[in-house]
Amino acid sequence: MKQAHVGMGLIALALATTPIGVPHASTSNTTVVASGLDGPRGLRFGPDGNLYVAESGTGGTNTTVGQCEQAHGVGPYAGGKTASIDMIRPDGTRSTVADHLPSTISPLPPVALGDSVLYFGVADVTFLDGELYALVSGGGCSHGNPDFPASVIRVDRETGTWTQVADLSAFIQSHPSAVIEDMDFEPDETFYSMIAVKHKLYVVGPNHGQVIEVSQDGRLRQLIDISASKGHIVPTAIAFHRGMFQVGNLGTFPIRPGSSEILDISRKGEIEHSTGGFTTIVGLAFRNDDLYVLELSSIGDANGEPKASTGKVVKLAPDGSIEDVVTGLSVPGSMTFGPDGDLYISDFGAAAPGTGEIVRVSIPGKTHLLDDDLTD
């Protein structure tokens, strides 16, 4: 079988083919706190105690064929301003913090994933020094949004306006990675996750395999080119704990259970250690010294593509043991721990627009949460 587009062919998952009405997470103590979302991806609690959610949106109709280089494995993308950031209060009420942000959609070739489509928009959100930052992966000329590059923006939560902090499209085009899979080449990348550490931001680019450091004044620096030593493994999720970055990878399709790994990366950008045995990683989060790992699909369907209701969360304990924590998820997008110690997951994050949910899972045990921006 020809390799499918996987940079965020992850969202190959954008399984317009995922059936609506499939079972929800099967773990007890699970509650749906929001539904009807358009591709919920990254999520983070703010200093106000509210949950902020990045949504990919529904793309648009604007194409840029003939204006700039297009993605090699899919396309052409069609862009529009349909991505957004929502806020969910503790009582479950939801409001829009910022909207009309770049979103893009692309049908995949029939040889790869039938009638599946890809959606990218706002990929992640985080807080740094009390301010909201968003990672916009749906921007860029190749995504049909030539007036708004893939970027990091700072969002005013009161007015809904934003300021561009860093042009990620320009950076990756002038700083190519060592290994680029031609079928997965994305001129504007499909940036997936972002965290705040030591008053800086760190973003992960799956297709090119880079982790990029972003200063608050917009300066950019490549922390590490993972492809230089690991090849095209499609890194997606990032966390930081006790002075070390952890980066998990999605891998390529068809899905091979146990083929994904977590890389321990120093603040100097060196891979210190790796832990394998995971499958299609899309999220990482710490509680105490336990690392929780979100898997998009623990097994593949008959074609080796993501299978509904097989996503899960597993826990990697300090002794190296791995155990299931949450099962029955369908193409989840991300997760985070709340101030209440519960785990919040964006389920159906790579499914059809309007089907996305945020679920809350109560995790037993004493809770001591650590900030991304913790001083060692």
C-alpha positions in Angstrom: 0.0 0.0 0.0 1.3 3.5 -0.9 2.1 5.5 2.2 -0.7 7.9 3.1 -0.2 11.6 3.7 0.6 11.6 7.4 2.2 14.9 8.4 -1.1 15.7 9.7 -2.5 13.2 7.5 -2.9 12.6 11.0 -6.0 14.4 10.4 -6.3 12.0 7.7 -8.1 11.3 10.4 -10.3 14.2 9.7 -12.2 11.2 9.1 -15.1 12.4 7.4 -15.3 8.7 7.3 -15.6 8.3 11.1 -19.2 7.4 11.7 -21.3 9.9 13.7 -22.8 8.2 16.7 -19.9 5.8 17.5 -19.5 5.1 21.2 -17.9 7.6 23.5 -15.0 7.0 25.8 -15.8 3.9 27.7 -13.9 4.7 30.9 -16.1 5.3 34.0 -16.2 8.8 35.5 -16.3 10.4 32.0 -18.4 13.5 31.3 -19.0 15.4 28.1 -18.5 19.1 28.9 -18.9 20.5 25.4 -20.1 19.2 22.1 -20.9 20.4 18.5 -17.3 21.7 18.0 -15.5 22.0 14.6 -12.3 20.0 15.0 -11.3 20.7 18.6 -7.5 20.3 18.9 -5.3 21.8 21.6 -6.8 22.9 24.8 -5.5 24.7 27.9 -6.8 26.2 31.2 -6.2 29.9 31.6 -5.3 31.8 34.7 -9.1 32.6 35.0 -9.9 28.9 35.5 -11.7 28.7 32.2 -10.8 26.1 29.5 -9.6 27.5 26.1 -10.0 25.3 23.0 -8.5 25.6 19.6 -10.8 24.7 16.7 -9.7 23.8 13.2 -12.8 25.2 11.5 -14.3 24.1 8.2 -11.8 25.4 5.6 -13.1 27.6 2.8 -13.2 27.9 -1.0 -10.1 30.0 -1.8 -7.3 28.2 -3.7 -3.9 29.4 -4.7 -3.0 27.1 -7.6 -0.5 28.9 -9.8 0.3 31.4 -7.1 2.7 29.3 -4.9 4.0 25.8 -4.4 1.2 23.4 -3.3 1.4 20.5 -0.9 2.7 17.4 -2.7 0.6 14.6 -1.2 -2.8 16.3 -1.0 -4.6 19.2 -2.5 -5.0 21.7 -3.5 -6.1 23.1 -0.2 -9.0 25.5 0.0 -8.7 28.2 2.6 -11.1 30.5 4.5 -11.4 32.2 7.8 -13.5 29.7 9.8 -11.1 28.6 12.6 -11.7 29.9 16.1 -10.8 29.8 19.8 -13.6 29.0 22.3 -13.7 29.4 26.0 -15.6 26.9 28.3 -16.5 28.0 31.8 -16.7 25.6 34.7 -20.5 25.6 34.5 -20.2 24.4 30.9 -21.3 27.6 29.1 -19.3 28.3 26.0 -18.3 31.5 24.2 -16.1 32.5 21.3 -12.9 34.3 22.2 -11.6 34.8 18.7 -12.8 33.8 15.3 -12.3 34.4 11.6 -8.9 32.8 11.8 -7.3 30.8 8.9 -8.7 27.4 8.2 -8.1 25.0 5.3 -9.5 21.8 3.9 -8.2 19.3 1.4 -9.6 16.1 0.1 -7.1 13.2 0.0 -6.4 11.2 -3.1 -8.6 8.1 -3.4 -5.6 5.9 -3.3 -4.8 7.1 0.2 -8.0 7.5 2.3 -11.1 7.4 0.1 -13.4 10.3 0.9 -11.5 11.5 3.9 -10.5 15.1 4.2 -8.0 17.2 6.1 -8.9 20.2 8.2 -6.3 22.6 9.8 -7.0 25.8 11.5 -6.0 26.8 15.1 -3.9 23.9 16.2 -3.1 24.7 19.8 -3.4 27.4 22.6 -1.3 28.1 25.6 -0.7 30.8 28.2 2.6 32.7 28.8 2.9 35.4 31.4 -0.9 35.5 31.7 -1.5 36.1 28.0 -3.2 33.8 25.5 -1.1 32.5 22.5 -2.4 30.5 19.6 -0.7 28.3 17.0 -2.3 28.8 13.6 -1.6 25.9 11.3 -4.2 26.7 8.7 -2.4 29.8 7.5 -0.1 30.1 4.5 -0.3 30.4 0.7 -0.3 26.7 0.1 -3.3 26.4 2.5 -5.3 28.9 0.5 -4.7 31.7 3.0 -1.9 33.8 1.4 -2.7 36.9 3.5 -2.1 35.1 6.8 0.9 32.8 7.2 1.2 29.8 9.5 2.1 31.6 12.7 2.0 32.2 16.4 -0.4 34.9 17.5 -1.1 36.7 20.7 -4.8 37.0 21.4 -6.5 39.7 23.5 -9.2 37.8 25.4 -11.3 40.9 26.0 -11.6 42.2 22.4 -11.0 39.0 20.4 -8.3 40.8 18.4 -4.8 39.3 17.8 -1.3 40.3 16.9 1.1 38.1 14.9 4.1 37.2 17.0 6.0 34.9 14.6 5.8 34.0 10.9 6.3 30.2 10.9 5.7 29.8 7.2 8.7 32.1 6.4 10.9 30.3 8.9 10.4 26.8 7.7 10.8 27.8 4.1 14.2 29.4 4.9 15.2 26.6 7.3 14.4 23.3 5.7 14.8 20.1 7.7 17.3 17.4 6.8 14.7 14.8 5.8 11.5 15.7 4.0 9.2 13.0 2.7 8.1 14.1 -0.7 4.5 12.8 -0.4 4.3 14.6 2.9 5.9 17.9 1.9 3.9 20.9 3.1 5.3 24.3 2.1 3.6 25.9 5.2 3.8 22.9 7.5 0.9 21.6 9.5 2.1 22.7 13.0 0.4 20.7 15.7 1.3 21.6 19.3 2.8 24.3 21.4 3.9 24.8 25.0 5.3 27.6 27.1 8.6 26.9 28.9 10.9 29.5 30.6 9.0 32.5 29.1 9.3 31.1 25.6 7.1 29.1 23.3 7.9 25.8 21.6 6.0 24.5 18.5 6.2 21.2 16.8 6.1 20.7 13.0 5.0 17.1 12.1 5.8 17.0 8.4 9.3 18.5 8.5 10.1 17.1 12.0 11.2 20.3 13.7 10.8 21.8 17.1 11.0 25.6 16.9 11.6 28.0 19.8 9.6 31.3 19.7 10.5 34.3 21.8 7.9 36.8 22.9 9.4 39.4 20.6 9.1 37.0 17.6 12.6 35.7 17.3 12.7 32.1 16.0 15.3 29.4 16.5 15.3 25.7 15.7 15.7 23.7 18.9 16.1 20.4 17.1 15.6 18.9 13.7 14.3 15.4 14.7 14.4 14.2 11.1 18.2 14.5 11.0 18.5 11.5 13.3 15.1 9.8 13.3 13.9 10.4 9.7 10.3 11.0 8.9 8.6 9.9 12.1 6.0 12.8 12.2 6.5 14.3 15.7 3.2 15.8 17.1 3.0 16.2 20.9 5.3 18.0 23.3 5.6 18.3 27.0 8.2 19.6 29.5 9.0 18.1 32.9 12.0 18.4 35.3 14.2 20.2 32.8 13.5 18.0 29.8 11.3 18.2 26.8 9.3 15.1 25.8 8.2 14.8 22.2 5.9 12.0 20.9 5.3 11.0 17.3 2.4 9.9 15.2 4.3 7.7 12.8 3.3 6.9 9.2 0.4 4.9 7.9 -0.5 2.1 7.7 -0.7 2.1 11.5 1.8 -0.3 13.2 0.9 -0.8 16.9 3.7 -0.1 19.3 5.8 1.8 16.7 5.6 5.3 18.2 8.0 6.6 20.8 8.6 9.4 23.2 11.9 11.3 22.9 13.5 13.0 25.9 15.1 16.1 24.5 17.4 18.4 26.5 17.0 22.2 26.4 20.2 22.2 24.2 18.2 20.3 21.6 19.8 16.9 22.1 17.9 13.6 22.2 18.9 12.0 25.6 16.6 8.9 25.7 13.6 7.4 24.0 10.8 5.2 25.2 8.9 3.0 22.7 5.8 0.9 22.7 3.2 3.5 21.9 0.9 4.0 18.9 -0.1 7.2 17.0 0.8 9.7 19.7 -1.1 13.0 19.6 -0.9 14.3 23.1 1.3 14.3 26.2 0.5 15.6 29.8 2.1 15.1 33.2 0.4 14.7 36.5 2.9 14.3 39.3 5.7 12.3 37.7 3.4 10.2 35.6 3.3 10.9 31.9 -0.1 10.4 30.2 0.0 9.7 26.5 -2.9 10.2 24.1 -3.1 7.8 21.2 -5.1 8.7 18.2 -5.9 5.1 17.3 -4.4 2.1 19.1 -5.0 -0.2 16.1 -5.7 0.4 12.4 -8.7 -0.7 10.3 -8.5 -3.2 7.4 -6.5 -0.6 5.5 -4.2 0.4 8.3 -5.9 3.7 8.8 -7.4 5.1 12.1 -10.3 3.1 13.5 -13.2 4.7 15.4 -13.4 4.1 19.2 -9.9 2.7 19.4 -8.2 5.9 20.6 -7.0 5.9 24.2 -5.0 7.4 27.0 -2.2 5.4 28.6 0.0 6.2 31.6 3.7 5.8 31.6 4.9 5.5 35.3 8.4 6.3 36.5 9.2 2.6 36.7 8.5 2.2 32.9 5.2 0.4 33.2 2.3 1.3 30.8 -1.3 1.0 31.6 -4.6 2.0 29.9 -6.4 4.9 31.6 -9.1 5.9 29.1 -10.4 3.8 26.2 -13.1 4.2 23.5 -12.0 7.5 22.1 -12.5 8.4 18.4 -9.7 10.3 16.7 -8.9 12.6 19.7 -6.9 15.7 19.1 -5.2 16.7 22.4 -5.6 16.7 26.2 -4.7 18.7 29.3 -5.1 18.4 33.1 -7.4 20.9 34.8 -6.9 22.7 38.1 -9.3 20.1 39.5 -6.9 17.3 38.6 -9.2 15.9 36.0 -8.1 15.1 32.5 -9.8 17.0 29.6 -9.7 15.5 26.1 -10.8 16.9 22.8 -12.5 13.9 21.3 -13.6 13.6 17.6 -10.9 16.2 17.1 -10.1 14.8 13.7 -13.6 14.0 12.7 -16.3 15.8 10.7 -17.1 19.4 11.6 -19.8 19.7 14.3 -19.0 16.4 15.9 -16.2 17.4 18.2 -16.5 17.1 22.0 -14.6 17.9 25.1 -14.7 15.1 27.7 -13.6 15.2 31.3 -12.2 12.1 33.0 -11.7 11.8 36.7 -8.3 10.3 37.5 -8.0 8.7 40.9 -5.1 9.6 43.2 -3.5 12.6 44.8 -2.9 15.4 42.4 0.1 17.7 42.3 0.2 19.6 39.0 3.3 21.1 37.5 3.3 24.2 35.3 4.9 24.1 31.8 6.8 27.2 32.8 8.1 25.7 36.1 11.4 27.0 37.3 13.8 24.2 38.0 
